[in-house]
Amino acid sequence: MSNYWEGKNVLITGLTGFVGSWLAESLISEKFGSNVIGLVRRQSVPSRKNISHIMDGVKLVSGDLNDMSSIVDVLKKNQIDVIFHLAAQSYVTRSFESPTDTYFTNVIGTANVLEAARQYDKVEKIHFAGSSEEYGLVIKDDAHYRELLKNGVMVSPEPLMGSTGKVVPEIPITETNYLRPMSPYAVSKVAGDYMCFCHHKAYGIPVVRTRAFNHEGPRRGEEFVTSVIAKQVAEGIKHGKRTLTIGNMEPIRDYSDVRDIIVGYMLAVEKGKAGEVYNLCSGRGWKIGDLVRMAIKIAGLENKMNIEIDKNRFRKAEVDVLIGDFSKAKKELGWEPKIGFEQTIRDQIEYWGKNI
């Protein structure tokens, strides 16, 4: 609703990142007309690539998620109405390498944003960007569960059993699914998620949570799998690269376009009930291997590009499948995905073609 956003003072943590840049670009557009403020840390070599085209339309202010007083200062000086808390260490592989840094940034950072909002006490709504990784180990069916037990995997909480004594499938994933996080990143997001719920119940903080499943598009960091694929395919088009190197091709993920996800974030603020959580996803699963083959086909490189598996890229603990159910977001927010995933990958390949 454009009339909701017009003139709003909106703080985005993580504005210079992938999702933050798309959200800021939308909010400052003529359609919405918000005053967007980005919280950025002081850095000797600041990264502004994602927002270079909108620098004149946003206000960047110094602050640190590890320093609550600096966040309070930003809220007061800019009379903030809405907070989008997106800033995080969001790369799962890096979270295995540096779990303490991930916990500190994602958990303490979220706590400081919530406490700063409690001190300021004038924020209309806070959005917390959770993740599908919070669901972690999801049980596809009874056979999957029995196989896990056979391999000595502890499943906790245990899945629900139906009247026939077989496991009730947990796919597609709804907001009431168990959370069984399988990476330091996922654990940090569960903690932030629960802190938001606690601060709403205990202090009345108007925070709404989303759990977005994988979302992709132009500007996606090159360490993430769709960019790993799209960049190599773009190199195949532009420089004749003939081998695409990838890690585990078996995991199944639910992919959406970042431009759809930011609409979900905005609708969560407009219409979402404080304290509630909403899945944002497509409801369809893609094997990473299928994604590789689709990207190669889009580029017209079929029978011209070989696929090479690098086991060094496998995660220490892998989530087998994440396929979501967005019916709650559709019913309560009026949100559903619009952009087909093939178009997302096409746009991502084009982006990397211009940036390699």
ZADRENNU-364853 format. One record per residue (C-alpha): x negated, z, y; residue in three letters; residue number from 1. Coordinates in steps of 0.25 Angstrom, whole numbers. Example, Ala and Ser with C-alpha at 12.3 -4.5 7.8 and 13.67 -1.06 7.14 Angstrom:
<rs>
-49 31 -18 Ala 1
-55 29 -4 Ser 2
</rs>
This chain:
<rs>
0 0 0 Met 1
-7 -5 12 Ser 2
0 5 21 Asn 3
-5 17 13 Tyr 4
-20 12 16 Trp 5
-19 8 30 Glu 6
-28 17 39 Gly 7
-31 26 27 Lys 8
-45 33 28 Asn 9
-50 30 14 Val 10
-63 36 8 Leu 11
-69 29 -4 Ile 12
-80 36 -12 Thr 13
-88 25 -18 Gly 14
-84 14 -8 Leu 15
-97 6 -10 Thr 16
-95 5 -25 Gly 17
-87 -6 -33 Phe 18
-73 0 -32 Val 19
-75 7 -19 Gly 20
-79 -6 -12 Ser 21
-66 -14 -17 Trp 22
-57 -2 -13 Leu 23
-63 -1 1 Ala 24
-62 -16 2 Glu 25
-47 -15 -1 Ser 26
-44 -3 8 Leu 27
-50 -9 20 Ile 28
-43 -22 19 Ser 29
-33 -27 29 Glu 30
-22 -24 18 Lys 31
-25 -9 17 Phe 32
-33 -5 30 Gly 33
-39 8 26 Ser 34
-51 15 32 Asn 35
-61 16 21 Val 36
-73 26 21 Ile 37
-83 25 10 Gly 38
-91 37 6 Leu 39
-106 33 4 Val 40
-118 41 0 Arg 41
-131 39 9 Arg 42
-140 30 1 Gln 43
-154 24 5 Ser 44
-149 11 0 Val 45
-134 11 1 Pro 46
-126 1 -8 Ser 47
-115 -6 0 Arg 48
-114 -20 -7 Lys 49
-100 -18 -12 Asn 50
-94 -15 2 Ile 51
-103 -24 10 Ser 52
-91 -33 14 His 53
-83 -21 19 Ile 54
-93 -13 26 Met 55
-86 -15 39 Asp 56
-73 -10 34 Gly 57
-77 3 27 Val 58
-83 16 33 Lys 59
-95 22 24 Leu 60
-98 37 26 Val 61
-109 45 20 Ser 62
-105 55 10 Gly 63
-109 60 -4 Asp 64
-99 64 -16 Leu 65
-109 75 -19 Asn 66
-107 81 -5 Asp 67
-93 86 -3 Met 68
-95 89 12 Ser 69
-98 75 15 Ser 70
-85 70 8 Ile 71
-77 80 16 Val 72
-84 75 29 Asp 73
-80 61 26 Val 74
-66 64 23 Leu 75
-64 72 36 Lys 76
-72 62 45 Lys 77
-64 50 40 Asn 78
-50 57 38 Gln 79
-49 51 24 Ile 80
-36 49 18 Asp 81
-39 43 4 Val 82
-51 45 -5 Ile 83
-55 35 -16 Phe 84
-66 42 -24 His 85
-73 31 -31 Leu 86
-88 35 -30 Ala 87
-94 38 -44 Ala 88
-105 35 -53 Gln 89
-97 25 -61 Ser 90
-106 19 -71 Tyr 91
-104 24 -85 Val 92
-118 21 -90 Thr 93
-125 27 -78 Arg 94
-116 40 -81 Ser 95
-123 41 -94 Phe 96
-137 40 -88 Glu 97
-134 50 -76 Ser 98
-122 59 -80 Pro 99
-125 70 -71 Thr 100
-126 60 -59 Asp 101
-112 54 -63 Thr 102
-106 68 -65 Tyr 103
-111 72 -51 Phe 104
-107 60 -44 Thr 105
-93 58 -50 Asn 106
-89 73 -53 Val 107
-95 80 -41 Ile 108
-92 68 -32 Gly 109
-77 68 -36 Thr 110
-76 83 -34 Ala 111
-82 82 -20 Asn 112
-72 71 -16 Val 113
-60 80 -21 Leu 114
-66 93 -14 Glu 115
-68 85 -1 Ala 116
-54 80 -1 Ala 117
-49 94 -3 Arg 118
-57 99 9 Gln 119
-52 87 17 Tyr 120
-38 89 13 Asp 121
-33 76 20 Lys 122
-35 65 9 Val 123
-22 59 5 Glu 124
-27 54 -9 Lys 125
-40 53 -17 Ile 126
-42 43 -28 His 127
-52 46 -39 Phe 128
-57 34 -47 Ala 129
-58 39 -61 Gly 130
-61 30 -73 Ser 131
-56 25 -86 Ser 132
-69 30 -92 Glu 133
-63 44 -91 Glu 134
-54 40 -103 Tyr 135
-67 38 -111 Gly 136
-65 38 -126 Leu 137
-51 32 -128 Val 138
-45 31 -142 Ile 139
-40 17 -145 Lys 140
-33 20 -158 Asp 141
-33 29 -170 Asp 142
-44 20 -177 Ala 143
-53 21 -165 His 144
-51 37 -165 Tyr 145
-55 37 -180 Arg 146
-67 29 -178 Glu 147
-72 38 -166 Leu 148
-70 50 -175 Leu 149
-77 43 -187 Lys 150
-89 41 -177 Asn 151
-90 55 -173 Gly 152
-84 53 -159 Val 153
-77 65 -153 Met 154
-64 62 -147 Val 155
-59 72 -137 Ser 156
-48 74 -133 Pro 157
-43 69 -147 Glu 158
-33 58 -146 Pro 159
-18 60 -148 Leu 160
-13 57 -162 Met 161
0 50 -164 Gly 162
11 54 -175 Ser 163
4 45 -185 Thr 164
-9 53 -184 Gly 165
-16 42 -177 Lys 166
-22 42 -163 Val 167
-13 38 -151 Val 168
-21 26 -145 Pro 169
-27 29 -131 Glu 170
-27 15 -126 Ile 171
-22 11 -116 Pro 172
-27 23 -108 Ile 173
-18 30 -99 Thr 174
-21 41 -89 Glu 175
-17 52 -100 Thr 176
-28 47 -110 Asn 177
-38 58 -113 Tyr 178
-51 57 -105 Leu 179
-63 56 -115 Arg 180
-75 52 -105 Pro 181
-87 46 -112 Met 182
-97 45 -101 Ser 183
-102 54 -89 Pro 184
-95 44 -80 Tyr 185
-82 46 -87 Ala 186
-84 61 -87 Val 187
-86 62 -72 Ser 188
-74 54 -70 Lys 189
-65 63 -79 Val 190
-71 75 -71 Ala 191
-67 68 -57 Gly 192
-54 64 -63 Asp 193
-50 78 -67 Tyr 194
-56 84 -54 Met 195
-46 75 -46 Cys 196
-35 80 -54 Phe 197
-39 94 -53 Cys 198
-41 93 -38 His 199
-27 87 -36 His 200
-20 98 -45 Lys 201
-28 110 -39 Ala 202
-30 106 -24 Tyr 203
-19 95 -22 Gly 204
-30 84 -19 Ile 205
-23 70 -19 Pro 206
-31 63 -29 Val 207
-27 52 -38 Val 208
-36 47 -50 Arg 209
-37 33 -56 Thr 210
-44 30 -69 Arg 211
-48 15 -67 Ala 212
-53 8 -79 Phe 213
-64 -2 -78 Asn 214
-63 -10 -65 His 215
-72 -22 -61 Glu 216
-74 -33 -51 Gly 217
-84 -38 -41 Pro 218
-94 -27 -36 Arg 219
-94 -20 -49 Arg 220
-107 -13 -51 Gly 221
-116 -21 -60 Glu 222
-118 -10 -70 Glu 223
-104 -11 -74 Phe 224
-100 -19 -86 Val 225
-92 -30 -79 Thr 226
-103 -32 -69 Ser 227
-113 -32 -80 Val 228
-105 -44 -86 Ile 229
-101 -51 -74 Ala 230
-115 -51 -67 Lys 231
-121 -57 -80 Gln 232
-111 -67 -81 Val 233
-113 -71 -66 Ala 234
-128 -72 -69 Glu 235
-124 -81 -80 Gly 236
-116 -90 -70 Ile 237
-127 -89 -59 Lys 238
-140 -88 -66 His 239
-138 -93 -80 Gly 240
-138 -79 -87 Lys 241
-135 -81 -102 Arg 242
-135 -67 -108 Thr 243
-125 -57 -104 Leu 244
-130 -43 -108 Thr 245
-119 -32 -110 Ile 246
-118 -18 -117 Gly 247
-106 -14 -126 Asn 248
-96 -25 -126 Met 249
-86 -17 -134 Glu 250
-80 -7 -125 Pro 251
-66 -10 -119 Ile 252
-62 -8 -105 Arg 253
-50 -10 -96 Asp 254
-55 -18 -84 Tyr 255
-48 -20 -70 Ser 256
-52 -26 -57 Asp 257
-58 -17 -46 Val 258
-48 -23 -36 Arg 259
-36 -19 -45 Asp 260
-42 -5 -47 Ile 261
-44 -2 -32 Ile 262
-29 -5 -30 Val 263
-26 5 -41 Gly 264
-35 15 -33 Tyr 265
-27 13 -20 Met 266
-14 14 -27 Leu 267
-18 27 -33 Ala 268
-20 32 -19 Val 269
-7 26 -14 Glu 270
2 30 -25 Lys 271
-5 38 -35 Gly 272
-1 53 -38 Lys 273
-12 63 -34 Ala 274
-17 69 -47 Gly 275
-14 57 -55 Glu 276
-23 47 -63 Val 277
-21 32 -64 Tyr 278
-27 22 -74 Asn 279
-31 9 -67 Leu 280
-34 -2 -77 Cys 281
-30 -15 -83 Ser 282
-24 -11 -97 Gly 283
-33 -21 -104 Arg 284
-46 -19 -112 Gly 285
-58 -28 -112 Trp 286
-70 -27 -121 Lys 287
-83 -28 -113 Ile 288
-87 -40 -122 Gly 289
-74 -47 -119 Asp 290
-77 -45 -104 Leu 291
-91 -51 -106 Val 292
-85 -63 -113 Arg 293
-74 -65 -102 Met 294
-85 -64 -91 Ala 295
-93 -75 -98 Ile 296
-81 -84 -100 Lys 297
-77 -82 -85 Ile 298
-91 -87 -81 Ala 299
-90 -99 -90 Gly 300
-102 -94 -98 Leu 301
-96 -94 -112 Glu 302
-107 -98 -122 Asn 303
-117 -97 -111 Lys 304
-119 -82 -110 Met 305
-124 -73 -121 Asn 306
-119 -58 -123 Ile 307
-130 -48 -126 Glu 308
-127 -34 -129 Ile 309
-136 -23 -124 Asp 310
-134 -10 -131 Lys 311
-142 -3 -120 Asn 312
-130 -5 -111 Arg 313
-120 3 -121 Phe 314
-115 16 -115 Arg 315
-119 29 -122 Lys 316
-104 32 -124 Ala 317
-94 20 -123 Glu 318
-79 20 -121 Val 319
-74 10 -131 Asp 320
-61 7 -124 Val 321
-53 9 -110 Leu 322
-40 2 -108 Ile 323
-31 8 -98 Gly 324
-16 9 -95 Asp 325
-13 8 -80 Phe 326
2 10 -81 Ser 327
2 23 -74 Lys 328
-5 16 -62 Ala 329
5 5 -63 Lys 330
17 14 -63 Lys 331
13 24 -52 Glu 332
3 16 -43 Leu 333
9 2 -45 Gly 334
-5 -3 -50 Trp 335
-9 -13 -60 Glu 336
-21 -22 -61 Pro 337
-20 -36 -55 Lys 338
-33 -43 -57 Ile 339
-37 -49 -71 Gly 340
-50 -44 -77 Phe 341
-55 -59 -79 Glu 342
-54 -60 -64 Gln 343
-62 -47 -61 Thr 344
-73 -52 -70 Ile 345
-73 -66 -63 Arg 346
-74 -59 -50 Asp 347
-85 -50 -55 Gln 348
-93 -62 -60 Ile 349
-91 -69 -47 Glu 350
-96 -56 -39 Tyr 351
-109 -55 -48 Trp 352
-111 -70 -46 Gly 353
-112 -68 -31 Lys 354
-121 -55 -33 Asn 355
-132 -58 -42 Ile 356
</rs>
